[in-house]
């Protein structure tokens, strides 16, 4: 039974502590849209998406109004398009036509993003996969609401270094084609290892082949709520700290569970998962970095940062799984630079480097996220960064990712402006030593020995 004190507490979390439901994401299976005729394929895709998701935005707004819970984004994830377009698409430009169709459907529905302009190439690339990947720069340049992802490795299969090397080139080309808006196209492109099937967060969202025909996933955030709770227990022991984070994560997840079940009922679409991820925004007080400072660090990047982040991530997951039987996706703490004012401040203070961020990704959700680097960084260096992050995911049996922006015309110390939820970012220096001979070897890095489980 919900009592009045819990209602008051939840209202306070929403009104004063930036609690929100970050996204309602409808996952849609497009496999039955496949056709050998490109025009028919595009029409099938458009009809299915606009048919199933026609009430998504309206339903989200109605639930938000009725329950007083901010629902920031309404999004769609789809079957990886490389699996859908293989018969019809003979060139990268054919895939670009699908991207335009998806963008048109997103605009018609009023959703923020469609994720799933994707390929899963962790062991090898089909002809269709390669065509889609080579189409990404142009697709990102000519659309507004499409997000793209490429999964290049997994614990079971190892790392596809041919795909990693190709993605270095693709990211550079995407940056060049979108240089007039600070290489914004790269902010909608992520390279993953161990991508989950049920991730509602962009840019890595897609509707996995193991999913139902359509599902509703909800992504909940709330770093401001956690920060406020920790302000009340300053100086207390680690036991008190951990219990406080767990209890707070439990309450946040219950809000997401309510929204997910209500959206599922109203839309007539099965409920998938709750993703409890402490995903920051540029808003003041909505920062994972500030949580780490409240735990006791002067700035993220200081000694103890990795331990503090590991503690935070673990307690968030423990609280979440007690609140819902269907916690999934990524669930933990995101550490994007551009979307977190505290992280930006740490970079500008000299406390946080790419190398330290990489160490932090060993214990948190996702990986090197929304990091701007000098525009003259080579494709080989970008590929090396992707390989390093993929290795962390592969060996540790976790999802890792790289969303990196080589900002054309920018040097270390400059800033790039993306606006809205993506915020702005300082351009961070990268290691200038060469790894080209390594990434050019070709082939696949084998899976680790602990992957051999049946």
MOFENLIN-V721966 format. One record per pair of residues at least 6 apart in sequence whose ideal C-beta (glycine too) atoms are under 6 Angstrom apart, sorted by the first residue. I is the first residue (numbers start at 0). GAP is how many residues later the second one is. D is the distance in whole Angstrom. If there is no record, write none. Layout:
I&GAP&D  I&GAP&D
//
This chain:
12&6&4  12&212&5  16&207&4  16&208&4  16&211&5  17&206&3  17&267&6  17&268&4  18&203&5  18&206&5  19&50&4  19&52&5  19&201&6  20&48&6  20&50&5  20&199&6  20&235&6  20&238&5  21&50&5  21&197&5  21&199&4  21&257&6  22&50&4  22&52&5  22&177&5  22&196&4  23&36&5  23&50&5  23&194&6  23&239&5  24&50&4  24&52&5  24&175&4  24&192&5  25&27&5  25&30&5  25&50&5  25&190&6  26&50&5  26&180&4  26&184&6  26&188&5  27&24&6  27&50&5  27&179&6  27&186&5  28&50&5  28&178&6  28&184&5  29&15&6  29&48&5  29&49&4  29&54&5  30&48&6  32&11&4  32&12&5  32&15&6  33&50&5  33&53&6  34&6&4  35&51&5  35&52&6  37&50&4  37&56&6  40&47&5  41&59&4  44&56&6  45&55&5  45&59&5  48&56&4  49&55&5  49&58&6  51&162&5  52&23&6  52&56&5  55&18&5  56&17&5  56&53&5  58&204&6  58&207&5  58&208&6  59&11&5  59&14&5  62&196&6  62&199&5  63&7&4  72&39&4  73&37&5  74&36&6  74&37&6  74&38&5  75&35&5  75&38&5  76&38&5  76&39&5  76&128&4  76&129&5  76&130&5  77&38&4  77&129&5  78&128&5  79&36&6  79&38&4  79&40&6  79&126&5  80&17&6  80&36&5  81&37&4  81&46&5  81&47&5  81&50&4  84&10&6  84&13&6  85&42&3  88&6&5  88&42&6  91&39&5  91&42&4  91&43&4  94&36&6  94&37&5  94&40&4  95&39&5  95&42&5  95&43&5  98&18&6  98&40&4  98&44&5  98&47&5  101&12&5  101&44&6  102&40&4  102&42&5  102&43&5  105&8&5  105&39&4  112&32&5  112&34&5  112&89&5  113&31&6  113&32&6  114&32&4  114&87&5  114&90&3  114&91&6  115&90&4  116&29&5  116&31&4  117&31&5  117&88&5  118&10&4  118&13&5  118&14&6  118&31&5  119&31&5  120&8&5  120&39&5  120&42&5  121&29&5  121&31&5  121&32&4  121&35&5  121&38&6  122&34&4  124&38&6  135&12&5  135&34&5  136&36&4  136&37&4  136&40&5  139&34&5  139&45&3  139&48&6  140&36&4  140&37&5  140&44&6  146&41&5  146&55&4  146&56&4  147&41&5  148&41&5  148&43&6  148&54&6  148&55&5  149&17&6  149&41&5  150&41&5  150&44&4  151&8&5  151&11&4  151&12&5  151&39&6  151&238&6  152&6&4  152&40&4  152&237&4  152&241&5  153&40&5  154&239&5  154&242&5  154&296&5  155&291&6  155&295&5  156&290&6  157&286&5  157&287&5  157&288&5  157&289&4  158&231&5  158&286&4  159&284&5  160&282&6  160&284&6  161&280&6  163&219&5  163&222&5  163&223&5  164&218&5  164&274&5  166&24&5  166&219&6  167&211&4  167&214&4  167&215&3  168&210&5  170&15&6  170&211&5  171&207&5  173&11&4  173&12&5  173&15&6  174&8&4  174&11&5  174&231&5  174&233&5  175&232&6  177&6&5  177&7&4  178&229&4  181&225&6  181&234&4  181&235&6  182&222&5  182&224&5  182&225&5  183&234&6  185&219&4  186&218&6  186&231&6  186&235&5  187&15&5  189&13&4  189&14&5  189&211&5  189&213&4  190&195&5  190&211&5  191&12&6  191&209&5  192&197&4  192&200&4  192&201&6  192&207&5  193&199&5  193&205&5  195&133&6  195&203&6  196&11&2  196&13&5  196&14&6  197&74&6  197&75&5  197&130&5  197&131&5  198&6&5  198&130&5  198&131&6  199&17&4  199&19&4  199&75&5  199&129&6  200&18&5  203&197&6  211&58&5  213&55&5  214&55&5  214&57&4  215&47&5  215&48&5  215&53&5  215&55&6  216&55&4  216&56&5  217&38&5  217&41&6  217&42&4  217&56&5  218&56&4  219&32&6  219&36&4  219&56&5  220&58&5  221&30&4  222&55&5  222&57&5  222&63&6  222&64&6  222&65&5  222&68&6  223&61&5  223&62&5  224&23&6  225&22&5  225&65&5  226&63&5  226&64&5  226&67&6  228&15&5  228&19&5  229&64&4  232&7&5  232&11&5  241&73&5  244&70&4  245&69&5  245&72&5  245&73&4  248&67&5  248&70&3  248&71&5  249&69&4  249&72&6  249&73&5  252&21&6  252&23&5  252&67&5  252&70&4  252&71&5  253&69&5  255&18&5  256&17&6  256&67&5  259&11&5  259&14&6  263&7&4  272&53&5  272&55&3  272&56&6  273&50&5  273&53&5  274&54&3  274&55&6  274&56&5  275&44&4  275&55&5  276&53&5  276&54&6  276&57&6  276&88&6  277&10&5  277&55&4  278&55&5  279&6&6  279&7&5  279&8&5  279&59&5  279&60&4  281&59&6  281&141&4  286&53&5  286&54&6  286&55&4  287&45&5  287&47&6  287&52&6  288&11&5  288&51&5  288&53&3  288&54&5  289&52&5  291&8&5  291&16&5  294&13&5  296&8&6  298&47&4  298&50&6  298&52&4  299&46&5  299&52&5  300&45&5  300&50&4  300&51&4  300&55&5  301&49&6  305&53&6  305&54&6  305&57&6  308&51&5  308&54&5  308&55&5  309&53&4  311&21&5  312&19&4  312&20&5  312&50&6  312&51&5  315&16&6  316&14&6  319&7&5  319&11&6  320&6&5  329&35&4  331&32&6  331&33&3  332&31&5  332&32&6  333&31&6  333&32&6  334&25&6  334&29&6  335&33&4  335&34&4  336&6&5  336&33&5  336&34&5  336&88&5  337&32&4  337&84&6  337&85&5  337&87&3  338&31&6  338&84&5  345&6&4  346&79&5  347&78&6  353&74&6  356&11&6  360&6&4  360&31&6  360&39&6  361&30&6  365&35&5  366&22&5  366&33&4  366&34&5  366&35&6  367&21&6  367&34&5  368&34&5  369&33&6  370&33&5  371&33&5  371&35&5  371&44&5  371&53&4  371&55&5  372&33&5  372&55&6  372&57&5  373&37&5  373&38&6  373&53&6  374&31&5  374&32&5  374&33&4  374&34&5  374&35&5  376&29&5  376&53&6  379&55&6  379&56&4  379&59&5  382&56&4  383&51&4  383&55&6  385&16&5  388&11&5  388&13&5  391&8&5  392&7&3  394&53&5  406&9&5  406&20&6  409&17&5  411&15&5  411&17&4  413&13&5  414&9&6  414&11&6  415&9&5  416&7&5
//
